[in-house]
Amino acid sequence: MLRAGNVGLPNVGKSTLFNAIVENSKAQAANFPFCTIDPNVGIVDVPDVRLNRLAEIAKSERILPAKLEIVDIAGLVKGASQGEGLGNQFLANIREVDAIIHVVRCFDNDDIIHVSGSIDPARDIEIINIELILADMAQAERRLERARKESRTKKEAQVEVEALEKIVPALEDGKPARSVALTEDEAKSIKNLGLLTLKPIIFAANVSEEHLAKGNKYVDAVRAIAKTEGAEVVVISAQVEAELLELPEEDRKEYLASLGVNEGGLQSLIRSTFFLLGLQTYFTCGPKEARAWTILRGMTAPQAAGVIHSDFERGFIRAETVSYKDLDETGGMAAAKAKGLVRSEGKEYVVQEGDVMNFLFNV
């Protein structure tokens, strides 16, 4: 299961957001820096209304959504790359995740202290970016020196040298490693380094409830920065999400409507993170269960079958496939087949987002 990690300065709402994402979590959220030291980890459901419809069509007894692992990492401060504020420990935690959710404070509240004394999203983002870049620079420079020596006797090390000779100058210019164009082989050669700025990132602009619908000047600043990095921004109110947990399910929509939104930012954040990780969903459904299966974009039908069980991939024959849209519109597999919408796909078929599949195999 792939992992996304919440990062940001202390007291920007990371742990409050984590507790809302992972409803049963009890991560400490307090008004002082470093109240989180050891990372909290939780498994979340990826919201998908399509599953409910498939369960209705197939009269499924239960619904099993896709899952995502979220890690709540303690706040970083200026000097983290040099060990300030237990920075080395926290940076190591970031290396273990596959994508970064950068939580940025976009609300005013005199009762919640800010480590820098004022609200300035651009400055806050720069602090985090610089620390991640400095940490990567130190690691990349050390590895480049060793790779150059190894390349004298190991041909494969030359590819790593070529990759690092592109990345190190970018880091020195204050640019993240993900901004560098690498070949497929170059990207593979440095994967084990776990460079922090190579990880895909999404900005979570944490606002007060009155700015959830339309944002504010702080959110505008985050969006401007995200545009330069090719990153996405999700506007979310950690406080609203925390309050939603206290309400009965039937009252949540009414509360959100009163704020001018159809849903909280939480669902958008989870979906966006799922997509950021290069993941997509295909479905299986029947009387027992309707289930969402997580695969990497670009996987073939046999590889997708292997996510269910290795025997499915090993003995793959073909896959009966219909798009969710077609199944939804026809109202059932029999009707979809009658209209010629159910396809028989072979080993070379690349699974599409929302495919509903039934695998035939023999082992």
N, C-alpha and C positions, 0 to 999 in steps of 0.2 A: 504494500500500500504506500502510495506517495505521500509526502509530508509537506505542509506549508507552515512557516514560522512567523508569528507576530513579532515585529521588532519596532523600535522607536525610542525616543527619549523617555526618561522616567515620568510618570504621572500624565501620560497622554491618553490613558484609557485602555491600554492593552489588556490588562487582566479583567477589567469589567467587560470588555468585548469578548474575551475568551470565555468567561462564565456564561455569557449570553449564547455564544455559538454552541458550547458544550453544556447543555442545560443542567446536567447533574454535577457540574464541576464546582469545586469550592476553592478555586485559586484565590489567594489573598489579594484584595484590591484596597489599598490604603493610601492616605494622603501624605506619603513620604517616599523618597527615592529608594530603590532597591528592596521594596517589600517582596518582590519575587526574586529568588536567587536560583534555586533549582528549577529547571523548566517544567511547566505543567503540560501534560499531553492528553488529548482527548480525541475520540472518534466521532465524526459528525455525519449525518445523512445529507446527501446532496438533494435539495428539493427538486421535484420533477412531477408536474401535474399529469404528465403522460402516463405515469404508472397507475394512477387512480383510474384513468379511462381504460387502460388495458385490463386491469383487474375487473372492471365492470363488464367488459366484453367477454372475458374468459370465465367470469364468475369465480375468480380466484379466492381461496380461503385467506391468503395473507399477501402482504406487499413487502418486498425487500428492496429498498433503494440502494443506490451506489453510496460508497463511503469515502471519506477523506480524513486524513489525520492532521490535526492542528496542534502546533507546539507554541506555548506562551513563553517567550524568552524575555529575560529581565531587561530593563532599560539600559541603553548605552549612553555614555556621556563623552564629551570631548576628552581625548587622550586615551580612549578605550584600547586603541591599537598598541599603546604603550603600557597597558595594564591598569589604567585608571578605572575606578569603580568596578573592580573585578572584571574588567573588559576582556581579558584573555579568555576567561572561562565562558563568557557570554558569546564571544566571537566563535569559539569552538562549537557552541550549541547551534549557531547559525549554519556552520559548515555541514551539519548533519541533515538539513532540510533541503527540499527540492525546489522550493519557491519561497519568496519573501512577501509577506503582507506588511508593508510599512505604514504603521498607524501614526497619523499626524494630527496634532491637536489643532482644531479649528473652532474653538469656542472660548469665550471669555467667562471667567469665574474666579473672583478674588479669593474665594475660599479654598481653591485647589492650587497649590503652589506650582510654579514652573521653575525648573532648574536654572533657566537663563533669565528669569525675572520678568519676561514679557512674552506675548503671543506673536510669533513670527514664523509661519510655516516654512518660508524659503530658507531662513537661517537654520531651522531645526532639521530640515531635509539635508542641507549642506553638511551639517555636523555629522549626521549618520553616514552620508555618502563618503565624506573624507576619511572617516575612521575605517570604513570597509575597504576603500581604495588603498589606504596606507598599509592595512593588514595584508592585502593581496600583493602589494608591491614588494613587501619584504619577502613574502613566500615565493613570488614569481622570480625575483632576482636571484635568490638562493638556488632555486631549481634550475634556472637558466645556466648558471655557472656549472652545475654538475652535469646538465644535459650536454653542454658543449664538450666537456671532457669525454663523456660516454659516447658521443657521436663519432669519435675517432675510431672506435672499434665496433660500435653498434649502429647499423644503418637506420634502425627504427627510431633511434634517439634524435636523428636529424630532423624528423618531422616535428618532434616536440620543440626543438630549437627554433624552427621556423615559426611555430605558433607563438612561442614566448617572445620572440624578437618582434612580433607584431603587438603583443599585449603590453609588454613593459613600457614602451614609449607612450601608449595610450594612457596607462595608469599615471605615468609621470606628468601627463598633461591634464590630469584630473578627470579623465573619462573612465567609465566602467568597462570591464573586460567584455561585457555583452555588446558593446558598441563596435567591437572589432569583427570584421568579416573573416571567418576561418573556413577552410575546407573541411569536409567531413572527417578526413584522416587527422587533420590538425586538432579538431575539436575532441576526437577520441583520445588523442595523445595526452591531453592535459586534464581529462575528466577526473582522474584520481586526485588531482590537486584540490578539488572542492573550492575553487575560487569564489569568494563571496559575491563579487560584482558580476560574475558570470550567470548567476541565478536570475531567473525571470522575476519581475517585481510588479506588485500592484499596490497603489496607494489607497489607504482607507482614511478618508477625511472625516474625522470624528467631530460632529457638530452638536450643538444644543438642539432641543426638540423643535424650537421655532424656525430653525434653518434647515430642517431635514428635507423639506419639499423643494426649496429653491436655492439652497446653499448660501454663501456669503462671500465677502472679499477674501477671506482666508482660503476658502475652497477654490476661488478663482486663481489664487497664487499657486496652489497645488497643481491645478490643471495645466497651468502654463509650464511648470517644471516637467510634469509628466509628458507633455507633448514633445519636449526636447529629447526625452529618453525613450519615446515610443511606448510608454507605459499607460496603464489604464487607471482611472480614478473611480472609486465607489464612495458615494456620500453615505455616511452611516452615523447614527447616534447611539453610542454604547449605552447611554443612560436610558433612552427609549427602549432599546432591546432588553435591558435589565427589567424595566417596568412591565414589558409585555409578558415576561415570565411569571409575573405575579397575577396576571389576569387569566380568567377562564378562556378557553379557546374561542368561544362564541363572542367574547367581548373584544378580542384583539383587532378584528377588522374595523369595528366601530371607532376604536381609539386611533388607529392609523388614519382612517378617513378624516377624523377631526384635525389631524396634522397635515392633511392635504396630500397623502400618499396612499397608494394601493397596497404596498408592502413595505416592511422595514428594509433597511439597507443590508441586513444580515443575509437574506436569501440571495440577493444580487452578488454579495461578496463571495459567498460559497460557490455559486455558479461560475463567477468570473475566475476564481482561483482554480477551479476544476479545469476550465478551458485553458488557463495560463500554463498549466502543467502539461499541456499537450494531450489531454485525455478526452475521450468521447464515450458515448453510451450506446449499447445495443440492448435489446430486450428479449427475454423469453417469457412466455405466459401460458398458463394452463389452469385447470381446476385447483391444483394445489397452491400455486403461487404465481404472482407476477413479479418479475425480478429485473433490475437494471444491472448490467455487467459493465465493468470499467475496462477499457482497452486504450492503448496508445493510438493516436490518429495514424492511419496508414497501415494498420494491421490487416492481414488477409483473413479470409474465412477460417482456415485451419488454425491460425494463431488465436483468433477470437474464441474458437471452440476449445482450445487448450486452456483458456482462462477458467473454464468450467471444470475440466479434468484433462489431464495429459493424454488419456486414452482417446478422447474425442479428437485431439489433434493427430495423434499417431494413426488412428484408423479412419480419418476423415474420408467420406465419400462425396457428399454434397450438402448444401444447406438450402432448405426451403426458406425463402426470404421475401418479406413484404415491408414496405415503408410504414412507419407509424401513421403518417398522414392518410395513406390509402386504407389502412385497417380501421382507422378512426372513422373515415367517411363511409366505408361500406358496413361497418358495424359487426364484422366477424370474419373469420378465416374462410368459411365456406363461401360467403358472398364475394370476398376478395378473389378467391380462386375462380369463381364463376365469371368474373369480369377479366380474368387473365392478368391479375395484378400480383399474383404470387409467382416468384421467379425461382428457378433452380440454378444456384450458383456453385461454381467449382472452386478448385484450389487457388486460382489466381485472383479471385474476387477480393477487392479491397472493401472492407465493411464501411458503410456510411452511417453517419450520426442518425440515430433513431430507427435503425433497421430492427425488425422483429424477426427472429431467426429460430429455426428448428433444424438441428444437425442430425444427419444420418451418418453413422460410422460403423466400422467393423474391425474388431481386434481379435 
